Amino acid sequence: MLRFEDVQITQGDFTLRADLSVDPGARVAVIGPSGAGKSTLLNAVAGFLDIAAGRISWDGGDITATPPAARPVAMLFQDNNLFPHLTVAQNIGLGLRPDLRLSTDQRVLVDGALDRVGLGALGDRRPGQLSGGQQGRAALARVLIQRKPIVLLDEPFAALGPALKTEMLDLVAELASETGATLLMVSHDPADARRICPQTILVDEGRAAPPTDTAHLLDNPPPGLRAYLGN
């Protein structure tokens, strides 16, 4: 279980509070108005932001002070964070070893990840030679190969067209189900949440609320979310 215990995250004059739990293997959307703190919440889980109070725990163990690289977390950003001078296979291999000194077994894992996301024949290409959707698949493969129990998605498919975004969302859901990973996904699009996340954390007015049923929340939004959605 991922647990936020009386967590307070402060950045300048902005404060976000969270006291909630996310069940193992849950797929949870994180939605709310722009600037409400959705990415802040994910960055705190990943260890990129310090928290001012409280603690974050996973599987009963306190990870509040754990360095980002040692946390049970893999994160996919909106820009995919692919290195243009490396091949697709090398970019994926970074998920296993930052120095890319991969063993034979690790190279087999990279090839398997490429195949799993439909890029089996493109491992030798550079990211600039791929389409936007293919780049997203490569970044997702790097997350997949890490086999971390917590996967964080910070709007990685926001720039894709509707059909391609749907394809990527379905792939994420499929991979999360296969690995049993706990998924937290920031999205501005309620349709994304409805599609793959049975639960949703609403971030608004300085607070991240406990996960609730996605359909019920979006069908009966509180005033702040209703204003944001334009309902």
N, CA, C and O of each residue as an XYZ file, in Angstrom:
924
protein
N       0.837     -1.199      0.000
C       0.000      0.000      0.000
C       0.874      1.252      0.000
O       1.868      1.329      0.722
N       0.491      2.227     -0.816
C       1.139      3.541     -0.815
C       0.362      4.445      0.130
O      -0.846      4.630     -0.022
N       1.071      5.009      1.115
C       0.390      5.763      2.162
C       0.986      7.156      2.325
O       2.198      7.322      2.467
N       0.106      8.151      2.302
C       0.471      9.525      2.648
C      -0.085      9.781      4.048
O      -1.301      9.785      4.244
N       0.789      9.992      5.005
C       0.357     10.186      6.383
C       0.571     11.638      6.796
O       1.689     12.059      7.094
N      -0.518     12.389      6.807
C      -0.473     13.804      7.186
C       0.651     14.546      6.456
O       1.397     15.322      7.054
N       0.749     14.289      5.162
C       1.820     14.881      4.356
C       1.508     16.341      4.038
O       0.375     16.699      3.713
N       2.535     17.165      4.140
C       2.438     18.572      3.746
C       3.622     18.894      2.852
O       4.778     18.711      3.234
N       3.316     19.376      1.657
C       4.344     19.746      0.683
C       4.242     21.249      0.466
O       3.182     21.756      0.099
N       5.328     21.953      0.688
C       5.312     23.415      0.587
C       6.307     23.887     -0.457
O       7.480     23.513     -0.434
N       5.819     24.720     -1.378
C       6.655     25.353     -2.391
C       6.310     26.837     -2.426
O       5.269     27.227     -2.955
N       7.194     27.666     -1.857
C       6.894     29.087     -1.775
C       5.660     29.309     -0.926
O       5.600     28.887      0.229
N       4.657     29.988     -1.519
C       3.422     30.244     -0.768
C       2.340     29.206     -1.057
O       1.183     29.385     -0.677
N       2.724     28.116     -1.736
C       1.768     27.051     -2.050
C       1.985     25.860     -1.120
O       3.118     25.434     -0.899
N       0.899     25.331     -0.581
C       0.973     24.150      0.279
C      -0.061     23.128     -0.178
O      -1.224     23.457     -0.410
N       0.383     21.890     -0.301
C      -0.511     20.784     -0.630
C      -0.483     19.789      0.519
O       0.586     19.425      1.009
N      -1.658     19.351      0.946
C      -1.776     18.379      2.024
C      -2.412     17.093      1.495
O      -3.290     17.118      0.633
N      -1.943     15.980      2.037
C      -2.477     14.682      1.623
C      -2.444     13.721      2.804
O      -1.420     13.575      3.471
N      -3.569     13.072      3.052
C      -3.662     12.015      4.054
C      -4.544     10.929      3.445
O      -5.768     10.961      3.575
N      -3.914      9.982      2.788
C      -4.675      9.013      2.005
C      -3.847      7.763      1.758
O      -2.641      7.736      2.004
N      -4.521      6.726      1.266
C      -3.878      5.462      0.930
C      -4.291      5.030     -0.471
O      -5.409      5.291     -0.915
N      -3.368      4.365     -1.154
C      -3.640      3.780     -2.467
C      -3.331      2.294     -2.381
O      -2.218      1.910     -2.020
N      -4.297      1.465     -2.705
C      -4.131      0.018     -2.590
C      -3.126     -0.515     -3.605
O      -2.990      0.045     -4.693
N      -2.426     -1.583     -3.263
C      -1.494     -2.202     -4.222
C      -2.222     -2.626     -5.494
O      -3.305     -3.208     -5.437
N      -1.624     -2.332     -6.620
C      -2.204     -2.714     -7.903
C      -3.327     -1.836     -8.395
O      -3.885     -2.092     -9.463
N      -3.678     -0.792     -7.635
C      -4.761      0.104     -8.057
C      -4.300      0.976     -9.224
O      -3.121      1.312     -9.334
N      -5.237      1.334    -10.084
C      -4.986      2.307    -11.152
C      -5.785      3.559    -10.811
O      -7.016      3.552    -10.832
N      -5.069      4.626    -10.498
C      -5.693      5.819     -9.932
C      -5.327      7.050    -10.754
O      -4.147      7.339    -10.953
N      -6.332      7.770    -11.227
C      -6.104      9.042    -11.896
C      -5.919     10.132    -10.844
O      -6.449     10.047     -9.737
N      -5.158     11.152    -11.213
C      -4.978     12.333    -10.359
C      -5.439     13.526    -11.181
O      -4.770     13.919    -12.136
N      -6.578     14.104    -10.816
C      -7.145     15.188    -11.599
C      -7.432     16.391    -10.712
O      -7.458     16.292     -9.485
N      -7.644     17.523    -11.361
C      -7.929     18.757    -10.647
C      -7.560     19.950    -11.507
O      -6.964     19.789    -12.572
N      -7.909     21.142    -11.055
C      -7.606     22.356    -11.826
C      -6.117     22.530    -12.068
O      -5.293     21.984    -11.335
N      -5.774     23.293    -13.100
C      -4.379     23.604    -13.372
C      -3.769     24.335    -12.186
O      -4.368     25.251    -11.623
N      -2.571     23.913    -11.819
C      -1.878     24.545    -10.707
C      -2.310     24.067     -9.336
O      -1.858     24.604     -8.324
N      -3.187     23.056     -9.282
C      -3.696     22.592     -7.991
C      -2.680     21.759     -7.220
O      -2.773     21.637     -5.998
N      -1.698     21.178     -7.941
C      -0.680     20.389     -7.262
C      -0.630     18.932     -7.665
O      -0.094     18.105     -6.926
N      -1.182     18.598     -8.831
C      -1.199     17.193     -9.269
C       0.224     16.666     -9.481
O       0.590     15.617     -8.951
N       1.015     17.397    -10.254
C       2.393     16.969    -10.485
C       3.206     17.036     -9.199
O       4.120     16.237     -8.995
N       2.875     17.987     -8.335
C       3.553     18.098     -7.048
C       3.394     16.809     -6.257
O       4.349     16.327     -5.647
N       2.191     16.251     -6.266
C       1.936     15.012     -5.540
C       2.799     13.875     -6.077
O       3.404     13.136     -5.301
N       2.858     13.733     -7.398
C       3.661     12.676     -7.997
C       5.150     12.879     -7.726
O       5.868     11.923     -7.433
N       5.609     14.119     -7.824
C       7.032     14.380     -7.592
C       7.435     14.090     -6.161
O       8.577     13.709     -5.904
N       6.512     14.266     -5.223
C       6.795     13.917     -3.830
C       6.950     12.405     -3.683
O       7.831     11.941     -2.959
N       6.100     11.634     -4.363
C       6.213     10.171     -4.321
C       7.540      9.724     -4.918
O       8.194      8.821     -4.396
N       7.932     10.361     -6.015
C       9.172      9.983     -6.697
C      10.419     10.437     -5.950
O      11.516      9.954     -6.229
N      10.264     11.366     -4.998
C      11.412     11.855     -4.246
C      12.060     13.089     -4.832
O      13.130     13.502     -4.387
N      11.416     13.685     -5.835
C      11.976     14.890     -6.450
C      11.646     16.149     -5.655
O      12.240     17.203     -5.884
N      10.704     16.042     -4.725
C      10.352     17.144     -3.845
C      10.390     16.662     -2.403
O       9.900     15.578     -2.088
N      10.976     17.475     -1.532
C      10.942     17.161     -0.107
C       9.576     17.523      0.457
O       8.900     18.416     -0.054
N       9.180     16.831      1.504
C       7.931     17.173      2.156
C       8.237     17.898      3.466
O       9.224     17.611      4.144
N       7.362     18.846      3.799
C       7.584     19.672      4.983
C       7.130     18.981      6.261
O       7.639     19.283      7.340
N       6.186     18.064      6.153
C       5.673     17.362      7.328
C       5.049     16.055      6.888
O       4.720     15.876      5.715
N       4.888     15.138      7.838
C       4.287     13.851      7.558
C       5.283     12.863      6.978
O       6.495     13.073      7.024
N       4.744     11.781      6.431
C       5.623     10.776      5.822
C       4.892     10.050      4.706
O       3.663      9.985      4.671
N       5.695      9.504      3.789
C       5.193      8.680      2.695
C       5.755      7.280      2.892
O       6.959      7.116      3.093
N       4.899      6.279      2.836
C       5.354      4.907      3.031
C       4.847      4.006      1.919
O       3.821      4.273      1.295
N       5.594      2.931      1.687
C       5.204      1.918      0.723
C       5.377      0.546      1.371
O       6.441      0.231      1.904
N       4.337     -0.252      1.318
C       4.391     -1.605      1.860
C       4.849     -1.586      3.314
O       5.562     -2.484      3.760
N       4.434     -0.557      4.047
C       4.753     -0.451      5.459
C       6.083      0.184      5.773
O       6.367      0.454      6.939
N       6.915      0.435      4.769
C       8.225      1.024      4.990
C       8.250      2.499      4.644
O       7.711      2.907      3.616
N       8.866      3.294      5.490
C       8.947      4.736      5.291
C       9.942      5.056      4.169
O      11.115      4.695      4.262
N       9.480      5.733      3.109
C      10.368      6.109      2.002
C      10.558      7.625      1.923
O      11.085      8.139      0.937
N      10.126      8.336      2.966
C      10.154      9.795      2.939
C      11.541     10.338      2.637
O      11.678     11.289      1.867
N      12.574      9.746      3.235
C      13.937     10.236      3.066
C      14.746      9.405      2.074
O      15.946      9.632      1.913
N      14.113      8.460      1.417
C      14.816      7.599      0.465
C      15.146      8.374     -0.812
O      14.264      9.033     -1.363
N      16.394      8.315     -1.299
C      16.748      9.011     -2.543
C      15.896      8.515     -3.717
O      15.471      7.360     -3.724
N      15.645      9.372     -4.701
C      14.781      8.974     -5.826
C      15.189      7.660     -6.494
O      14.333      6.829     -6.796
N      16.477      7.470     -6.723
C      16.926      6.269     -7.435
C      16.682      4.996     -6.646
O      16.629      3.910     -7.222
N      16.535      5.118     -5.339
C      16.343      3.939     -4.502
C      14.875      3.689     -4.178
O      14.558      2.725     -3.482
N      13.982      4.530     -4.665
C      12.562      4.346     -4.374
C      11.942      3.298     -5.304
O      12.455      3.059     -6.398
N      10.856      2.683     -4.878
C      10.201      1.651     -5.689
C       9.315      2.273     -6.769
O       8.164      1.874     -6.947
N       9.862      3.250     -7.483
C       9.057      4.117     -8.348
C       9.707      4.252     -9.724
O      10.920      4.429     -9.834
N       8.892      4.166    -10.764
C       9.300      4.530    -12.124
C       8.336      5.607    -12.607
O       7.127      5.501    -12.403
N       8.874      6.647    -13.249
C       8.045      7.789    -13.628
C       8.210      8.109    -15.109
O       9.318      8.102    -15.645
N       7.092      8.386    -15.749
C       7.072      8.749    -17.167
C       6.549     10.169    -17.283
O       5.437     10.475    -16.853
N       7.381     11.044    -17.881
C       7.051     12.461    -17.975
C       6.400     12.781    -19.319
O       6.382     11.961    -20.237
N       5.871     13.992    -19.403
C       5.182     14.416    -20.619
C       6.116     14.474    -21.827
O       5.693     14.188    -22.947
N       7.393     14.843    -21.609
C       8.323     14.964    -22.743
C       9.047     13.657    -23.046
O       9.929     13.625    -23.904
N       8.686     12.579    -22.350
C       9.255     11.237    -22.531
C      10.704     11.115    -22.066
O      11.149     10.015    -21.737
N      11.451     12.226    -22.032
C      12.812     12.234    -21.485
C      13.719     11.223    -22.174
O      14.489     10.523    -21.516
N      13.628     11.148    -23.501
C      14.524     10.288    -24.273
C      15.759     11.082    -24.685
O      15.658     12.260    -25.029
N      16.918     10.443    -24.650
C      18.160     11.116    -25.015
C      18.383     10.981    -26.521
O      18.481      9.865    -27.030
N      18.463     12.109    -27.245
C      18.492     12.049    -28.706
C      19.743     11.408    -29.287
O      19.708     10.922    -30.418
N      20.859     11.392    -28.538
C      22.105     10.847    -29.076
C      22.218      9.342    -28.867
O      23.156      8.717    -29.361
N      21.267      8.753    -28.137
C      21.268      7.310    -27.892
C      20.230      6.621    -28.762
O      19.242      7.229    -29.171
N      20.466      5.350    -29.037
C      19.460      4.583    -29.765
C      18.261      4.313    -28.856
O      18.314      4.531    -27.646
N      17.195      3.841    -29.465
C      16.019      3.490    -28.683
C      16.364      2.401    -27.671
O      15.963      2.479    -26.510
N      17.104      1.390    -28.109
C      17.485      0.312    -27.205
C      18.331      0.831    -26.048
O      18.152      0.405    -24.907
N      19.247      1.745    -26.337
C      20.070      2.311    -25.272
C      19.235      3.136    -24.300
O      19.446      3.080    -23.088
N      18.291      3.900    -24.833
C      17.406      4.666    -23.951
C      16.644      3.749    -23.005
O      16.468      4.071    -21.830
N      16.198      2.622    -23.508
C      15.486      1.666    -22.661
C      16.451      1.026    -21.666
O      16.102      0.814    -20.505
N      17.651      0.724    -22.121
C      18.652      0.115    -21.257
C      19.023      0.968    -20.070
O      19.478      0.448    -19.051
N      18.837      2.278    -20.183
C      19.107      3.168    -19.056
C      18.252      2.817    -17.836
O      18.631      3.097    -16.699
N      17.109      2.207    -18.087
C      16.256      1.797    -16.979
C      16.864      0.688    -16.144
O      16.453      0.458    -15.007
N      17.855     -0.006    -16.717
C      18.537     -1.078    -15.997
C      19.884     -0.639    -15.440
O      20.223     -0.941    -14.295
N      20.652      0.082    -16.267
C      21.969      0.554    -15.818
C      22.264      1.905    -16.453
O      22.312      2.012    -17.678
N      22.460      2.930    -15.646
C      22.754      4.266    -16.194
C      24.039      4.307    -17.015
O      24.184      5.168    -17.882
N      24.988      3.377    -16.752
C      26.236      3.366    -17.526
C      26.126      2.520    -18.789
O      27.069      2.448    -19.578
N      24.967      1.877    -18.980
C      24.668      1.068    -20.163
C      25.614     -0.119    -20.347
O      25.739     -0.637    -21.457
N      26.273     -0.550    -19.294
C      27.107     -1.747    -19.360
C      26.229     -2.963    -19.067
O      26.281     -3.552    -17.987
N      25.440     -3.306    -20.045
C      24.423     -4.335    -19.846
C      25.005     -5.731    -20.034
O      25.836     -5.963    -20.911
N      24.553     -6.643    -19.198
C      24.916     -8.046    -19.355
C      24.103     -8.647    -20.502
O      23.184     -8.019    -21.028
N      24.452     -9.843    -20.866
C      23.705    -10.524    -21.922
C      22.237    -10.689    -21.524
O      21.338    -10.476    -22.338
N      22.007    -11.066    -20.280
C      20.635    -11.232    -19.806
C      19.874     -9.908    -19.846
O      18.689     -9.883    -20.180
N      20.543     -8.818    -19.509
C      19.884     -7.510    -19.529
C      19.557     -7.080    -20.953
O      18.528     -6.447    -21.188
N      20.416     -7.416    -21.895
C      20.122     -7.096    -23.298
C      18.905     -7.884    -23.791
O      18.123     -7.396    -24.607
N      18.761     -9.086    -23.289
C      17.575     -9.875    -23.627
C      16.329     -9.193    -23.069
O      15.289     -9.164    -23.727
N      16.431     -8.646    -21.861
C      15.303     -7.926    -21.274
C      14.936     -6.697    -22.108
O      13.757     -6.402    -22.300
N      15.950     -5.982    -22.602
C      15.692     -4.816    -23.448
C      14.964     -5.238    -24.721
O      13.987     -4.605    -25.121
N      15.439     -6.301    -25.351
C      14.788     -6.785    -26.571
C      13.341     -7.194    -26.291
O      12.449     -6.952    -27.104
N      13.123     -7.813    -25.139
C      11.770     -8.210    -24.781
C      10.862     -7.015    -24.559
O       9.694     -7.037    -24.946
N      11.403     -5.957    -23.928
C      10.611     -4.751    -23.696
C      10.271     -4.072    -25.017
O       9.161     -3.569    -25.193
N      11.227     -4.058    -25.946
C      10.971     -3.486    -27.269
C       9.837     -4.236    -27.965
O       8.928     -3.626    -28.528
N       9.902     -5.546    -27.919
C       8.853     -6.345    -28.546
C       7.505     -6.083    -27.886
O       6.478     -5.997    -28.560
N       7.519     -5.956    -26.548
C       6.254     -5.818    -25.809
C       5.506     -4.545    -26.168
O       4.276     -4.507    -26.127
N       6.251     -3.501    -26.521
C       5.593     -2.237    -26.878
C       5.534     -2.019    -28.391
O       5.216     -0.924    -28.855
N       5.843     -3.068    -29.154
C       5.704     -2.986    -30.604
C       6.813     -2.275    -31.335
O       6.605     -1.751    -32.429
N       8.013     -2.250    -30.730
C       9.149     -1.568    -31.361
C      10.299     -2.539    -31.620
O      11.458     -2.128    -31.674
N       9.986     -3.809    -31.779
C      11.024     -4.824    -31.895
C      12.030     -4.588    -33.002
O      13.190     -4.979    -32.869
N      11.618     -3.961    -34.089
C      12.515     -3.755    -35.222
C      13.166     -2.375    -35.222
O      13.886     -2.032    -36.159
N      12.922     -1.585    -34.184
C      13.363     -0.187    -34.197
C      14.391      0.143    -33.112
O      14.648      1.315    -32.839
N      14.967     -0.863    -32.506
C      15.879     -0.629    -31.399
C      17.124      0.152    -31.767
O      17.693      0.833    -30.914
N      17.565      0.070    -33.025
C      18.789      0.752    -33.449
C      18.551      2.186    -33.908
O      19.507      2.891    -34.228
N      17.306      2.630    -33.946
C      17.011      3.994    -34.380
C      17.200      4.995    -33.244
O      17.176      4.636    -32.067
N      17.391      6.268    -33.628
C      17.429      7.344    -32.658
C      16.005      7.853    -32.420
O      15.149      7.702    -33.292
N      15.739      8.451    -31.258
C      14.388      8.955    -30.988
C      13.858      9.893    -32.058
O      12.661      9.887    -32.345
N      14.741     10.710    -32.663
C      14.312     11.649    -33.690
C      13.815     10.979    -34.947
O      13.178     11.621    -35.783
N      14.097      9.688    -35.096
C      13.629      8.941    -36.261
C      12.288      8.247    -36.005
O      11.781      7.525    -36.864
N      11.727      8.470    -34.826
C      10.460      7.838    -34.471
C       9.329      8.849    -34.495
O       9.549     10.053    -34.361
N       8.124      8.349    -34.665
C       6.939      9.190    -34.534
C       6.702      9.491    -33.056
O       7.331      8.902    -32.176
N       5.779     10.421    -32.804
C       5.461     10.753    -31.417
C       4.954      9.554    -30.637
O       5.320      9.354    -29.479
N       4.109      8.760    -31.277
C       3.590      7.571    -30.612
C       4.676      6.547    -30.340
O       4.677      5.902    -29.291
N       5.593      6.396    -31.270
C       6.698      5.448    -31.078
C       7.623      5.917    -29.958
O       8.133      5.102    -29.188
N       7.838      7.216    -29.867
C       8.646      7.741    -28.770
C       7.982      7.459    -27.429
O       8.653      7.100    -26.461
N       6.664      7.623    -27.376
C       5.936      7.308    -26.159
C       6.072      5.841    -25.786
O       6.200      5.504    -24.608
N       6.045      4.974    -26.780
C       6.204      3.546    -26.528
C       7.608      3.231    -25.995
O       7.772      2.398    -25.103
N       8.617      3.911    -26.559
C       9.984      3.695    -26.084
C      10.132      4.120    -24.627
O      10.746      3.416    -23.825
N       9.564      5.277    -24.293
C       9.634      5.750    -22.909
C       8.887      4.807    -21.978
O       9.324      4.564    -20.853
N       7.758      4.275    -22.448
C       6.990      3.329    -21.643
C       7.769      2.029    -21.447
O       7.702      1.419    -20.380
N       8.503      1.607    -22.471
C       9.319      0.395    -22.348
C      10.391      0.572    -21.281
O      10.696     -0.369    -20.548
N      10.966      1.769    -21.187
C      11.978      2.009    -20.157
C      11.365      1.919    -18.756
O      11.999      1.421    -17.826
N      10.142      2.399    -18.615
C       9.441      2.252    -17.335
C       9.148      0.773    -17.068
O       9.329      0.288    -15.951
N       8.697      0.071    -18.096
C       8.336     -1.341    -17.960
C       9.523     -2.178    -17.510
O       9.379     -3.046    -16.649
N      10.679     -1.929    -18.076
C      11.834     -2.786    -17.824
C      12.354     -2.652    -16.399
O      13.045     -3.541    -15.902
N      12.028     -1.558    -15.749
C      12.484     -1.353    -14.370
C      11.735     -2.233    -13.374
O      12.235     -2.510    -12.284
N      10.548     -2.664    -13.747
C       9.749     -3.564    -12.897
C       9.532     -2.990    -11.501
O       9.565     -3.721    -10.511
N       9.311     -1.682    -11.425
C       9.051     -1.044    -10.144
C       7.582     -1.232     -9.770
O       6.725     -1.261    -10.653
N       7.279     -1.359     -8.487
C       5.891     -1.608     -8.091
C       4.991     -0.381     -8.149
O       3.768     -0.510     -8.087
N       5.582      0.816     -8.268
C       4.797      2.047     -8.396
C       5.166      2.714     -9.715
O       6.341      2.977     -9.970
N       4.180      2.987    -10.547
C       4.396      3.672    -11.823
C       3.643      4.994    -11.797
O       2.443      5.035    -11.525
N       4.366      6.075    -12.085
C       3.793      7.411    -12.091
C       3.802      7.956    -13.513
O       4.836      7.935    -14.180
N       2.666      8.438    -13.974
C       2.546      9.021    -15.311
C       2.111     10.471    -15.174
O       1.034     10.755    -14.648
N       2.947     11.386    -15.646
C       2.617     12.810    -15.566
C       2.260     13.323    -16.958
O       3.065     13.978    -17.619
N       1.055     13.018    -17.385
C       0.518     13.426    -18.691
C       1.453     13.110    -19.856
O       1.713     13.991    -20.676
N       1.964     11.889    -19.957
C       2.928     11.603    -21.024
C       2.326     11.584    -22.418
O       3.061     11.675    -23.401
N       1.005     11.468    -22.533
C       0.377     11.333    -23.848
C      -0.469     12.550    -24.213
O      -1.281     12.485    -25.135
N      -0.287     13.653    -23.500
C      -1.136     14.827    -23.704
C      -1.006     15.405    -25.108
O      -1.961     15.980    -25.629
N       0.167     15.260    -25.727
C       0.393     15.857    -27.039
C      -0.041     14.953    -28.197
O       0.034     15.355    -29.359
N      -0.492     13.743    -27.885
C      -0.884     12.811    -28.937
C      -2.324     13.050    -29.370
O      -3.132     13.588    -28.612
N      -2.633     12.645    -30.596
C      -4.001     12.721    -31.085
C      -4.886     11.736    -30.345
O      -4.384     10.822    -29.691
N      -6.210     11.914    -30.441
C      -7.137     11.086    -29.661
C      -6.967      9.588    -29.868
O      -6.945      8.831    -28.897
N      -6.847      9.147    -31.123
C      -6.760      7.708    -31.384
C      -5.463      7.132    -30.816
O      -5.469      6.066    -30.200
N      -4.363      7.835    -31.026
C      -3.081      7.342    -30.550
C      -3.012      7.383    -29.024
O      -2.443      6.489    -28.398
N      -3.589      8.418    -28.436
C      -3.595      8.496    -26.984
C      -4.392      7.340    -26.390
O      -3.977      6.743    -25.397
N      -5.520      7.028    -26.989
C      -6.320      5.903    -26.520
C      -5.532      4.604    -26.596
O      -5.581      3.780    -25.684
N      -4.810      4.433    -27.689
C      -3.986      3.234    -27.855
C      -2.933      3.137    -26.750
O      -2.709      2.063    -26.193
N      -2.293      4.255    -26.437
C      -1.251      4.260    -25.414
C      -1.843      4.020    -24.026
O      -1.260      3.299    -23.216
N      -2.989      4.620    -23.754
C      -3.634      4.409    -22.463
C      -3.993      2.937    -22.268
O      -3.790      2.385    -21.186
N      -4.517      2.312    -23.296
C      -4.872      0.899    -23.203
C      -3.626      0.040    -22.972
O      -3.666     -0.940    -22.227
N      -2.521      0.418    -23.617
C      -1.272     -0.320    -23.417
C      -0.786     -0.165    -21.984
O      -0.339     -1.138    -21.377
N      -0.866      1.036    -21.437
C      -0.484      1.266    -20.043
C      -1.316      0.394    -19.109
O      -0.775     -0.257    -18.215
N      -2.621      0.384    -19.316
C      -3.505     -0.412    -18.460
C      -3.172     -1.897    -18.559
O      -3.173     -2.614    -17.558
N      -2.892     -2.341    -19.763
C      -2.565     -3.751    -19.972
C      -1.266     -4.117    -19.257
O      -1.183     -5.145    -18.584
N      -0.250     -3.261    -19.412
C       1.034     -3.544    -18.783
C       0.944     -3.475    -17.265
O       1.555     -4.282    -16.564
N       0.188     -2.517    -16.764
C       0.023     -2.406    -15.310
C      -0.671     -3.648    -14.748
O      -0.314     -4.138    -13.677
N      -1.653     -4.143    -15.474
C      -2.347     -5.352    -15.025
C      -1.412     -6.559    -15.036
O      -1.456     -7.395    -14.134
N      -0.567     -6.644    -16.063
C       0.358     -7.771    -16.169
C       1.374     -7.774    -15.033
O       1.699     -8.832    -14.494
N       1.873     -6.609    -14.670
C       2.938     -6.517    -13.666
C       2.409     -6.350    -12.248
O       3.142     -6.556    -11.281
N       1.130     -5.974    -12.121
C       0.578     -5.724    -10.798
C       1.006     -4.403    -10.202
O       0.862     -4.186     -8.998
N       1.532     -3.515    -11.033
C       2.028     -2.230    -10.543
C       0.883     -1.339    -10.075
O      -0.228     -1.397    -10.600
N       1.178     -0.524     -9.088
C       0.262      0.526     -8.651
C       0.491      1.731     -9.553
O       1.622      2.198     -9.689
N      -0.568      2.235    -10.168
C      -0.459      3.295    -11.165
C      -1.114      4.574    -10.671
O      -2.274      4.562    -10.261
N      -0.370      5.684    -10.708
C      -0.924      7.016    -10.482
C      -0.715      7.809    -11.758
O       0.416      7.938    -12.228
N      -1.794      8.343    -12.329
C      -1.715      9.022    -13.618
C      -2.337     10.408    -13.548
O      -3.540     10.545    -13.328
N      -1.515     11.433    -13.735
C      -2.024     12.797    -13.844
C      -2.611     12.998    -15.228
O      -1.990     12.642    -16.230
N      -3.809     13.568    -15.284
C      -4.421     13.886    -16.571
C      -5.341     15.088    -16.424
O      -5.995     15.266    -15.397
N      -5.381     15.911    -17.471
C      -6.355     16.993    -17.531
C      -7.646     16.552    -18.222
O      -8.637     17.282    -18.229
N      -7.623     15.358    -18.798
C      -8.754     14.886    -19.589
C      -9.540     13.843    -18.796
O      -9.027     12.748    -18.566
N     -10.761     14.146    -18.373
C     -11.534     13.162    -17.603
C     -11.784     11.869    -18.368
O     -12.003     10.824    -17.755
N     -11.754     11.923    -19.695
C     -11.946     10.699    -20.471
C     -10.806      9.716    -20.245
O     -11.018      8.504    -20.290
N      -9.598     10.221    -20.004
C      -8.466      9.346    -19.709
C      -8.716      8.590    -18.414
O      -8.492      7.383    -18.329
N      -9.181      9.319    -17.411
C      -9.466      8.690    -16.122
C     -10.555      7.637    -16.264
O     -10.426      6.530    -15.741
N     -11.614      7.976    -16.962
C     -12.710      7.013    -17.131
C     -12.226      5.752    -17.853
O     -12.702      4.654    -17.564
N     -11.303      5.901    -18.770
C     -10.910      4.776    -19.610
C     -10.111      3.717    -18.851
O     -10.371      2.523    -19.004
N      -9.148      4.136    -18.039
C      -8.252      3.122    -17.458
C      -8.114      3.194    -15.943
O      -7.432      2.350    -15.361
N      -8.729      4.158    -15.289
C      -8.531      4.313    -13.846
C      -9.868      4.209    -13.101
O     -10.660      5.150    -13.129
N     -10.124      3.096    -12.449
C     -11.366      2.962    -11.694
C     -11.479      3.931    -10.532
O     -12.583      4.239    -10.084
N     -10.335      4.418    -10.037
C     -10.353      5.349     -8.923
C      -9.656      6.650     -9.311
O      -8.829      6.681    -10.222
N     -10.006      7.720     -8.603
C      -9.432      9.038     -8.881
C      -9.154      9.779     -7.579
O      -9.958      9.761     -6.647
N      -7.989     10.433     -7.540
C      -7.643     11.369     -6.472
C      -7.924     12.774     -6.997
O      -7.370     13.177     -8.020
N      -8.765     13.505     -6.316
C      -9.044     14.889     -6.688
C      -8.092     15.807     -5.917
O      -8.021     15.761     -4.689
N      -7.370     16.634     -6.656
C      -6.466     17.611     -6.048
C      -7.058     18.996     -6.278
O      -7.200     19.440     -7.418
N      -7.403     19.675     -5.184
C      -8.050     20.977     -5.303
C      -7.973     21.686     -3.956
O      -8.013     21.053     -2.901
N      -7.862     22.992     -4.012
C      -7.866     23.834     -2.822
C      -6.837     23.376     -1.794
O      -7.101     23.357     -0.592
N      -5.658     23.005     -2.295
C      -4.558     22.669     -1.402
C      -4.637     21.305     -0.757
O      -3.933     21.036      0.217
N      -5.490     20.436     -1.288
C      -5.655     19.115     -0.674
C      -5.800     18.034     -1.744
O      -6.495     18.206     -2.746
N      -5.119     16.916     -1.495
C      -5.313     15.718     -2.312
C      -6.255     14.803     -1.557
O      -5.912     14.306     -0.485
N      -7.432     14.577     -2.103
C      -8.454     13.783     -1.430
C      -8.179     12.291     -1.605
O      -7.529     11.909     -2.578
N      -8.647     11.445     -0.704
C      -8.493      9.999     -0.857
C      -9.135      9.510     -2.153
O     -10.085     10.120     -2.645
N      -8.621      8.413     -2.708
C      -9.185      7.881     -3.952
C     -10.674      7.586     -3.813
O     -11.137      7.082     -2.790
N     -11.403      7.914     -4.867
C     -12.837      7.642     -4.893
C     -13.202      7.091     -6.258
O     -12.404      7.160     -7.192
N     -14.401      6.547     -6.379
C     -14.845      5.962     -7.637
C     -14.845      7.017     -8.745
O     -15.469      8.069     -8.609
N     -14.149      6.730     -9.830
C     -13.963      7.712    -10.904
C     -15.294      8.129    -11.524
O     -15.576      9.320    -11.662
N     -16.092      7.164    -11.890
C     -17.360      7.484    -12.559
C     -18.247      8.339    -11.660
O     -18.843      9.313    -12.120
N     -18.337      7.982    -10.394
C     -19.185      8.747     -9.477
C     -18.671     10.169     -9.321
O     -19.458     11.116     -9.326
N     -17.345     10.331     -9.180
C     -16.766     11.668     -9.021
C     -17.022     12.537    -10.249
O     -17.396     13.702    -10.119
N     -16.825     11.978    -11.428
C     -16.974     12.772    -12.647
C     -18.439     13.021    -13.003
O     -18.767     14.014    -13.654
N     -19.306     12.122    -12.575
C     -20.734     12.328    -12.818
C     -21.351     13.277    -11.794
O     -22.394     13.882    -12.040
N     -20.693     13.398    -10.646
C     -21.207     14.260     -9.571
C     -20.059     15.115     -9.013
O     -19.730     15.005     -7.832
N     -19.451     15.962     -9.851
C     -18.251     16.689     -9.414
C     -18.583     17.754     -8.368
O     -19.635     18.391     -8.433
N     -17.669     17.944     -7.394
C     -17.846     19.061     -6.461
C     -17.660     20.375     -7.190
O     -17.186     20.372     -8.326
N     -18.012     21.501     -6.585
C     -18.008     22.796     -7.293
C     -16.694     23.134     -7.986
O     -16.698     23.567     -9.138
N     -15.572     22.943     -7.301
C     -14.296     23.301     -7.914
C     -14.000     22.500     -9.153
O     -13.553     23.048    -10.160
N     -14.247     21.189     -9.090
C     -14.013     20.344    -10.257
C     -15.025     20.634    -11.343
O     -14.685     20.596    -12.526
N     -16.266     20.923    -10.969
C     -17.290     21.256    -11.961
C     -16.908     22.505    -12.742
O     -17.091     22.564    -13.958
N     -16.376     23.506    -12.040
C     -15.950     24.736    -12.725
C     -14.781     24.450    -13.661
O     -14.712     25.002    -14.759
N     -13.873     23.597    -13.234
C     -12.720     23.258    -14.059
C     -13.144     22.500    -15.316
O     -12.644     22.756    -16.411
N     -14.081     21.557    -15.134
C     -14.534     20.742    -16.267
C     -15.497     21.489    -17.179
O     -15.739     21.076    -18.314
N     -16.042     22.589    -16.675
C     -16.983     23.353    -17.476
C     -18.375     22.782    -17.451
O     -19.177     23.044    -18.347
N     -18.676     21.989    -16.415
C     -20.022     21.394    -16.311
C     -20.986     22.353    -15.613
O     -22.160     22.028    -15.435
